[in-house]
Amino acid sequence: MGKISNIILVFFFATSVSFAQADLFSHIKENFTTGNATMLSASFSNNVNCNILGKSNFHSRSQLTVIFKDFFATYKPKEFEIRNQKIENNGIIYLAGLYKTQADEIFRVIIYAKQETEMETYIIQIKIEK
C-alpha cells in the first residue's frame, strides 16, 4: 500500500510541476512577444540575478519592470521563440529562447526559474545577449 501511495504522490508532484512550467513558458512567450514588461515582471522572484547585454546585477521585481520597459522600448518586439526547455535534477526550470525585434535583431534569452509553491513558479535568473 505504501508503494502505491508513493507512486501517486510522485505522479501528482510531476504533474503540478509540468502545469506550473507550462504556465510560466506561455506567460514568458506572450509577454516577450508583446513587450509587456509589467506582466512579465509578475513572473520574477523578489530578487533576480539579471544580465542584460553584459550589465549584470541583482534587481527587485519593481526595478526589473523599469529595466524591461526600457529594453522593450529600445528593442521593439516582433517574436519570441522558445528553443529549449527542461527541468534540471535540482528542480530548477531552464528555458532558452530567441527574442526577435522589429529591426530584425536577434537576442538569446536564458531563464532559470524555481517552483515556489505547487502552482507558483518564479524567474530567479535571466540573461539576454546578442
For each residue, the residues with C-beta under 8 A, 3 or more apart:
1: 4 5
2: 5 6
3: 6 7
4: 1 7 8
5: 1 2 8 9
6: 2 3 9 10
7: 3 4 10 11
8: 4 5 11 12
9: 5 6 12 13
10: 6 7 13 14
11: 7 8 14 15
12: 8 9 15 16
13: 9 10 16 17
14: 10 11 17 18
15: 11 12 18 19
16: 12 13 19 20 118 119
17: 13 14 20 21 87 91 115
18: 14 15 21 22
19: 15 16 22 23 119
20: 16 17 23 24 115 118 119 120 121
21: 17 18 24 25 85 87 93 115 121
22: 18 19 25 26
23: 19 20 26 27 121
24: 20 21 27 28 43 93 95 113 121 123
25: 21 22 28 29 82 85 95
26: 22 23 29 30
27: 23 24 30 31 39 40 42 43
28: 24 25 31 32 40 43 80 82 95 97 111 123
29: 25 26 32 33 80 82 97
30: 26 27 33 34 36 39
31: 27 28 34 35 36 37 39 40 43
32: 28 29 35 40 77 80 97 99 109
33: 29 30 77 79 80
34: 30 31 77
35: 31 32 72 76 77
36: 30 31 39 40 72
37: 31 40 41 64 65 66 67 68 69 71 72
38: 41 42 65 69
39: 27 30 31 36 42
40: 27 28 31 32 36 37 43 44 68
41: 37 38 44 61 62 64 65 68
42: 27 38 39 61
43: 24 27 28 31 40 113 121 122 123
44: 40 41 48 61 64 122 123 126
45: 48 61 114 116 122 123 124
46: 60 61
47: 58 59 60
48: 44 45 58 59 60 61 64 123 124 125 126
49: 56 58 124 125 126
50: 56 57 58 59 64 67 125 126 127
51: 54 55 56 126 127 128 129
52: 55 67 71 126 127 128
53: 128 129 130
54: 51 129
55: 51 52
56: 49 50 51
57: 50
58: 47 48 49 50
59: 47 48 50 63 64 67
60: 46 47 48 63 64
61: 41 42 44 45 46 48 64 65
62: 41 65 66
63: 59 60 66 67
64: 37 41 44 48 50 59 60 61 67 68
65: 37 38 41 61 62 68 69
66: 37 62 63 69 70
67: 37 50 52 59 63 64 70 71
68: 37 40 41 64 65 71 72
69: 37 38 65 66 72 73
70: 66 67 73 74
71: 37 52 67 68 74 75 128
72: 35 36 37 68 69 75 76 77
73: 69 70 76
74: 70 71
75: 71 72 99 101 103 105 107
76: 35 72 73 101 102 103
77: 32 33 34 35 72 80 99 100 101 102
78: 100 101 102 104
79: 33 99 100
80: 28 29 32 33 77 97 98 99 100 109
81: 97 98 100
82: 25 28 29 85 95 96 97
83: 96 97 98
84: 94 95 96 97
85: 21 25 82 93 94 95 96
86: 93 94
87: 17 21 91 92 93 94
88: 91 92 93 94
89:
90:
91: 17 87 88 114 115
92: 87 88 112 113 114 124
93: 21 24 85 86 87 88 112 113 114 115 121
94: 84 85 86 87 88 110 111 112
95: 24 25 28 82 84 85 109 110 111 112 113
96: 82 83 84 85 108 109 110 111
97: 28 29 32 80 81 82 83 84 108 109 111
98: 80 81 83 106 107 108 109
99: 32 75 77 79 80 106 107 108 109 128
100: 77 78 79 80 81 104 105 106 107
101: 75 76 77 78 104 105 106 107
102: 76 77 78
103: 75 76
104: 78 100 101
105: 75 100 101 130
106: 98 99 100 101 130
107: 75 98 99 100 101 128 129 130
108: 96 97 98 99 128 129 130
109: 32 80 95 96 97 98 99 126 127 128
110: 94 95 96 125 126 127 128 129
111: 28 94 95 96 97 123 125 126 127
112: 92 93 94 95 123 124 125 126
113: 24 43 92 93 95 121 122 123 124
114: 45 91 92 93 121 122 124
115: 17 20 21 91 93 118 120 121
116: 45 120 121 122
117: 120
118: 16 20 115
119: 16 19 20
120: 20 115 116 117
121: 20 21 23 24 43 93 113 114 115 116
122: 43 44 45 113 114 116
123: 24 28 43 44 45 48 111 112 113 126
124: 45 48 49 92 112 113 114
125: 48 49 50 110 111 112
126: 44 48 49 50 51 52 109 110 111 112 123
127: 50 51 52 109 110 111
128: 51 52 53 71 99 107 108 109 110
129: 51 53 54 107 108 110
130: 53 105 106 107 108
